[in-house]
Amino acid sequence: MIYLAARFGAAPGYLQVALVQGAVAALLSARLGLARWWCAIQFAFPLAVLGAQLLDLPPAVFLGAFLVFLVLFWSTFRTQVPYYPSGRKVRAAVAELLPQGGAPRAIDIGSGFGGLALDLARRRPDARIEGIELAPLPWLVSRLRATLARSPARFVRGDYEDLDFGNYDLVFAYLSPAAMGSLWRKARAEMRPGSALASYEFDIPGHPPDEVLAPEGSGRNLYIWRF
């Protein structure tokens, strides 16, 4: 880009080039219909590269950052489900969905660092609460948190596609729009009568939920399908 500008008699600096490149990338992302956060990433990436060059960081720093992001996001490129923390405001609403009595069983698919599952186990000590997470780092942290808190919540590392949803009274998901179609097909095929699927923020196109809750202060909806 600097070469092209020089051909026309201009002499932009690296900062100006990074800004223009980021703006073009963000515009193309928006035109392609990508999520807004992708547009922000595309805009910021050239500036981040420029900043890293100016800091003259040793290669080990970049290797360390790569390894951290690898164990944090793992196979996001395949699942198209990045790390989405559900937050504290939705947990009370999810706890209310658990059936009363009979030791209900619930699972958080894509449980991240385990916050929701740990909170459900604290609120409902009679229930069997589980979380499943594919990325190694969040899974390990959730296991450590459960051990330190002496929580009965159980965390396993794996892909929720390998589970049988028929074993659960409540399945909670905070995934991404890309995953909702396959999630619905699995839930419809496996979930038993009387159970419920809850999805935070993302609904399932073509399949209206049986109930929509708006947890106070969260700014997002909790969609519920009952079977």
matplotlib code that plots the C-alpha trace (Angstrom):
import matplotlib.pyplot as plt

x = [0.0, 2.9, 4.4, 1.1, 0.8, 4.4, 3.6, 1.0, 3.3, 2.0, 4.1, 1.9, 3.4, 2.9, 0.2, -1.9, -1.4, -2.5, -5.6, -6.6, -6.0, -8.0, -10.9, -10.9, -10.9, -13.7, -15.8, -15.3, -16.3, -19.4, -20.3, -19.8, -22.3, -19.9, -20.7, -19.8, -17.1, -15.3, -15.4, -13.7, -11.1, -10.3, -9.9, -7.7, -5.4, -3.1, -2.7, -1.9, 0.8, 2.3, 2.3, 4.0, 6.7, 7.3, 7.7, 10.3, 9.2, 11.2, 9.8, 9.1, 6.4, 4.5, 5.0, 3.6, 0.6, -0.1, 0.0, -2.4, -4.9, -4.5, -5.5, -8.2, -10.0, -8.7, -11.0, -13.1, -12.2, -14.1, -17.0, -17.5, -18.2, -15.9, -15.6, -18.8, -19.1, -22.8, -22.4, -23.9, -27.2, -28.5, -27.7, -30.7, -33.0, -31.4, -31.7, -35.4, -35.7, -34.5, -37.4, -38.2, -37.4, -36.1, -32.4, -32.7, -29.7, -28.5, -25.5, -23.9, -22.5, -19.5, -19.1, -16.0, -14.5, -17.4, -19.1, -22.7, -22.4, -20.7, -23.5, -26.2, -24.6, -24.5, -28.1, -29.5, -27.4, -30.0, -29.3, -26.6, -24.9, -22.3, -20.4, -18.6, -15.9, -13.7, -10.9, -8.2, -7.5, -11.2, -11.8, -8.8, -9.7, -13.3, -12.0, -9.7, -12.5, -14.7, -12.0, -11.1, -14.8, -15.6, -18.4, -20.3, -20.4, -18.7, -16.7, -15.6, -13.5, -15.1, -17.5, -21.2, -22.0, -20.8, -23.4, -26.8, -29.2, -31.7, -29.8, -30.6, -33.6, -32.1, -29.5, -28.1, -26.2, -24.5, -22.9, -23.1, -25.6, -23.5, -24.1, -27.9, -29.1, -27.2, -28.0, -31.7, -31.5, -29.6, -32.0, -35.1, -33.7, -32.6, -34.3, -37.0, -40.5, -40.5, -36.9, -35.9, -33.3, -32.3, -30.2, -28.8, -28.9, -29.2, -32.5, -33.1, -34.4, -37.6, -38.3, -40.0, -39.2, -41.9, -40.8, -38.6, -37.1, -35.2, -32.9, -32.8, -29.8, -28.4, -29.7, -30.2, -32.9, -33.0, -34.8, -36.5, -37.8, -39.7, -40.1]
y = [0.0, 2.3, 1.5, 2.4, 5.6, 6.6, 6.0, 8.8, 11.1, 10.5, 9.4, 7.9, 6.7, 3.2, 4.3, 5.8, 2.6, 0.5, 2.6, 2.4, -1.3, -1.9, 0.2, -1.6, -5.0, -4.0, -2.7, -5.9, -7.9, -5.9, -6.3, -10.1, -10.1, -11.1, -10.3, -6.8, -8.2, -9.6, -6.1, -4.7, -7.4, -6.8, -3.1, -3.5, -6.3, -4.1, -1.6, -4.5, -5.8, -2.3, -1.9, -5.2, -4.2, -0.9, -2.7, -5.0, -7.9, -11.1, -14.1, -16.0, -13.5, -14.3, -18.0, -17.7, -15.7, -18.3, -21.2, -19.4, -18.7, -22.2, -23.8, -21.2, -21.4, -24.8, -25.9, -22.7, -22.7, -26.0, -25.6, -21.8, -21.4, -18.9, -18.4, -16.7, -16.2, -16.2, -13.9, -13.8, -12.2, -15.3, -17.9, -17.3, -17.6, -20.9, -22.3, -21.6, -24.0, -27.0, -29.3, -29.4, -32.7, -36.0, -35.0, -33.3, -33.5, -30.5, -29.8, -26.6, -27.4, -25.3, -24.6, -22.4, -21.6, -23.3, -20.3, -21.2, -24.9, -24.1, -21.5, -24.0, -26.6, -24.1, -23.1, -26.6, -29.1, -31.7, -31.6, -33.3, -30.5, -31.1, -29.0, -30.1, -28.1, -28.8, -26.3, -27.5, -24.4, -23.5, -27.1, -27.3, -24.1, -25.3, -28.6, -26.6, -24.3, -27.2, -28.9, -25.7, -24.9, -28.6, -28.3, -31.4, -30.0, -32.3, -31.1, -33.3, -32.4, -33.3, -32.4, -32.1, -33.9, -37.1, -36.7, -38.2, -35.3, -37.9, -38.2, -34.6, -32.7, -29.4, -28.6, -25.1, -23.6, -20.3, -21.1, -19.1, -18.7, -21.1, -23.9, -23.6, -25.6, -28.7, -28.2, -28.2, -31.4, -33.2, -31.9, -32.9, -36.4, -37.1, -35.1, -36.9, -35.6, -33.2, -31.9, -28.5, -26.8, -23.3, -21.0, -17.7, -14.9, -17.1, -18.5, -21.2, -19.8, -21.5, -23.0, -20.5, -21.1, -22.0, -19.3, -16.3, -14.8, -11.5, -11.9, -8.6, -6.5, -8.9, -7.1, -10.5, -13.1, -16.6, -18.9, -22.1, -25.1, -27.7, -31.3]
z = [0.0, 0.8, -2.6, -4.4, -2.5, -3.4, -7.1, -6.8, -5.0, -1.4, 1.5, 4.2, 7.4, 8.8, 11.2, 8.4, 6.3, 9.3, 9.8, 6.1, 6.0, 9.1, 7.8, 4.5, 6.3, 8.6, 5.7, 3.8, 6.9, 7.3, 3.6, 4.0, 6.9, 9.6, 13.2, 14.5, 16.8, 13.7, 12.2, 15.3, 15.2, 11.5, 12.2, 15.2, 13.8, 11.6, 14.5, 16.8, 14.4, 14.1, 17.9, 18.3, 15.8, 17.6, 21.0, 19.5, 21.7, 21.8, 19.8, 23.1, 23.9, 20.7, 21.2, 24.7, 23.5, 20.8, 23.3, 25.7, 22.9, 21.7, 25.0, 25.5, 22.2, 20.9, 18.0, 17.7, 14.0, 13.6, 16.1, 15.3, 19.0, 20.7, 24.4, 25.6, 29.4, 30.4, 33.3, 36.8, 35.8, 33.9, 36.6, 38.8, 35.8, 34.7, 38.3, 38.2, 35.2, 37.2, 38.2, 41.9, 43.6, 42.2, 41.9, 38.5, 36.2, 34.2, 31.9, 30.6, 27.1, 26.5, 30.2, 29.9, 33.3, 35.1, 36.6, 35.7, 36.7, 40.0, 40.8, 40.0, 42.2, 45.0, 44.5, 44.1, 46.1, 45.4, 41.7, 39.6, 37.7, 35.0, 32.5, 29.3, 27.7, 24.7, 25.3, 27.7, 29.7, 30.6, 31.5, 33.7, 35.5, 36.1, 37.6, 39.9, 40.9, 41.8, 43.8, 45.8, 46.4, 47.3, 44.8, 43.6, 40.1, 37.7, 34.7, 31.7, 28.7, 25.4, 22.6, 23.6, 20.3, 22.0, 24.8, 25.0, 25.8, 26.9, 30.2, 31.3, 32.5, 31.5, 28.8, 28.9, 25.9, 25.2, 21.9, 18.7, 15.8, 13.7, 16.1, 16.8, 13.8, 14.8, 18.4, 17.7, 15.6, 18.4, 21.1, 19.1, 18.5, 22.0, 24.7, 26.6, 27.4, 30.3, 29.7, 28.5, 26.3, 27.3, 25.0, 26.2, 23.6, 20.5, 19.3, 16.7, 13.4, 12.3, 15.8, 18.1, 21.8, 24.2, 26.6, 26.5, 29.7, 30.0, 33.1, 34.9, 33.9, 31.4, 28.3, 26.5, 26.3, 27.6, 25.1, 26.3, 24.4, 26.3, 25.1]

ax = plt.figure().add_subplot(projection="3d")
ax.plot(x, y, z, "-o")
ax.set_aspect("equal")
plt.show()
